[in-house]
């Protein structure tokens, strides 16, 4: 019985010391380690900006290195997905919050463009995805880049050229025009 009486004060002592250690660590972190948060915030801001620049560069390089003659579904899908990622990165780095559900719908439409073989169906999804992507960029531009109104209007006009019933031959020039206007706007947002 005396062994259990001696072990109870030891357990109490351990609990008291652990509570004291916990309180001391909270006080130290709260009062003396505040200066460590500033570089972390700067690093997060730098990382967001780097992600934005990288996504824009990937899209611009991809569009500029592809042949300018004919499009196939795979190339168009990759280009539009890179544009969507660039829009997402710009929104994240600028702190702009919009309906991400729109970008999810656009990504779904882009996947349908890649998987569908009928030109009329591709045209419909291309029209819808281009409209969502250009509107998303335009919303960011209005709030964060007001000096780029003309470039955003040009991109919107390029997205409106898709009528949803185009044949493959009609697509190529419109796609080139749309992607080039997106490149112009994204280069200005860098």
N, C-alpha and C positions, 0 to 999 in steps of 0.2 A: 504494500500500500504506500509506503514511503517513496518508492520508485515512481509511482504515478504522480504523487504530489510534487516531486522534484521536476518531472517532465513538463508539467503544466506551466510553471514560470518560464521555462526555456521556450516553449511555444509562444507564450505571450511576448517574451522579449524579441523573438524573431519577427512576430507580427508588428510590434512597435517599431523596430528598426527598418523593416521594409516600408512601412507607412512614412516614416521620416525620410527615407531615401527617395521615395516617390514624390513627396512634397518638395524636397530640395531640388529634384530634377525638374519639376514643373516650374518652380521659381526661377531656376537658372535659364530654362528655355524661354520663359515668358519675358524676363527682363534683360538678360545678357546676350541673347543670341538673335536679336531683332535684325542686326545688320546683315545676317546671312540670307535674309529673304530678298533683299534688293538684287543681288546678282542672280538669284534664281528667277525673279521676274524678268530681268533683262535677258536671261537665257531663253525663257519661254517666248518672249517677244521676238528674239533673234531667230529661234527655231521656226516660229510661224512665218516670219518674213522669208526665211530660207526655203521653207516648203512652198510658199507662194511662187518665189522666183524659179524654183526647180520645176514646178508644175507648168508654169507658163513657158519656160524654156523647152520642156519636153514637147509640148503641143506645137510650138512654133517650129522647132527643128523637124518634127515629124511631118508637118504640113509642107515645109519648104524642101524636104529631101525626097518627097514622093513624086513620081512622074505626073506631069500635068495633062496627060492625054485622056485616059479612061479610068473610071473608078470601079472598084469591085466592092462587094458588100463588106469584106473583111477590112479593107483599108478605111472605108467610110466609118465602120463601127469603131475601129481603133482611134481614128481622128476625133470622133464625137465623144468617146469615153475620155480621151485626154483633155478635151475642152471641158467636159463636166468636172473632171478632177481639178482643173485650173480654176474653174468658177468656185468650187468648194474651198480650195486653198486661199483664194482671194477673200472670200467671205470670212474665213477663219482669221486671216491675218489682219483684216481691217476691223474686225469685231462686228461685222454686219450680220444680223440674224434675219433669215427669211425662211420661207416654207421649204424645208429640206425634202418634204414629200414630193414637191415638184421635181427635184433632181432625181429622186427615186423613180418617178414615172418616166422621166427622160431616159434614165438608164435602162429601164424595161423596154422602152420603144427602140432604143439603140440595139439591144439584144434581138428584138424582133426583126429589125432591118437585116441583121447578120444571118438570121435563121430562115427568113422568108425568101422564096425564089420568085414570086410574082412581082413584077415591076410596079403594078398599081398598088399593091399592099405595101411595098417598100416606100413608095411615094407618100402614102398616107402617114406612115410612122415617121418618115423623114420630116415631113411638114410639122408634125406634132412635136417631135424632139427639138427641131430647130427653133420653133416658137418658144418652147419652154426655156431653152438655153439662152436665147437672145433676150428674153424678158428677164431672166434672172440676172444676166450681166447688166442689163439696163437699169434694174432696180439698185444694184450695187453702185453703178455709175452715178445715178441721181443723188444718192446720199453721200458717197465717199469721194467721187471724182467728178464734181460738177463741171469742170473745164472740158470734159470729154463728151459733151452732148452730141456733137456732130458725128463722132465715131460710133457712138451707141445708136444713133438714128440710122446710120448707114448699115449697121449690122441688123437692125430690126427690119429695114427695107429689104435686105438680102434674104432674111428668113421668110418674108412675106412673098417672095417669088415662087416658093414651092406651093403648088396648088393641090397636091394630094392625088393627082391623076396623071402626072407626067410619065412619059416613057423614058427608057434608059438614055436615049440620045439627048433628050432635053435636060436630064439631070446633071450631066457633067459640067456644063458651063455654070449652072446655078450653084452647084456644090463648090466649084472653084471660087466663085464670087463670095459665097457665104463664108467659107473657111478663110479666105484672104481678108475679109472684113473683120473676122474674129481675131486673126493675127494682128491686124492693125490696132484694134482696141486693147487686146491683152498686152501688146508691146508698150502701149501708152500707160497701162496700169502698173507696169513693173516698178 
